[in-house]
Amino acid sequence: MDGFHYSRAHLASMPDPVCATHRRGAAFTFDAEGFLALVRQLVAESPVEAKAPSFDHATKDPVADDIAIPSEVRIVLVEGNYCALNRTPWSDAAALMMELWYVDTPAEVSHKRLAVRHLQAGIVKDEKEAWERATGTDELNAKDIRENRLPCQENLVLV
């Protein structure tokens, strides 16, 4: 679902562009309606080839229709932070999925991984800024997920 990040240009056009850019990765910085439309297309009775956007943290913007999902594909694994969020339209998409799985990752593990990713992708300029982002806005997103997720059929704990 990373392809549903709003572009940097879209974030800049939001009512509070500074907040939207700073909080990029929060649920409100994704095209949740677009995500729901894709899920609806994937579960349709008469499926057609679907196109999903891609996203690379290094390029920092989504690429529309970059991933083809052929109509004969009947099992699609959808991964993303907000797939089980209890707010619409995320919850509408979740209701269409056969199963929801949650992977609980200890904060210290996710903080380290996120800090490394932020550095490698050039999102931040140094380790200090990477750590501040991982333990700041990224942790706010993780808290939102922990506190507002739907019940899941499987709950895995990363050790």
C-alpha angles and dihedrals in degrees: 000000000000088000087071093068108125111248119255088251091055092049089051089055095053121107091258104028094173092056093042092052094044092048095044105151094042116119093256091058092065131081093244093170090055090050091051091049091054093049090049090051092049094053096042118129091237104037123200129188107292126208122212128189120245129216134200118188090214093059090039098210134079123251111222119231092359098136120060118208107193117225092241092062106104102174119058124175111209117198127190147113098260103040090109100033112139094225127091133285089022092054090050089057091045090054089060094053121094093222139006121211126190124203111202109206120189111248094239090056095047093044092054093046093047093048090052092047092049090053096044093048093048093241090132133029101228146005093268092056091044091054092046091053094046093049094036122042094006091053090050088055092048090050090051090053094046093049099039109037126123121242110280130210091225128032113189124188117212110219 
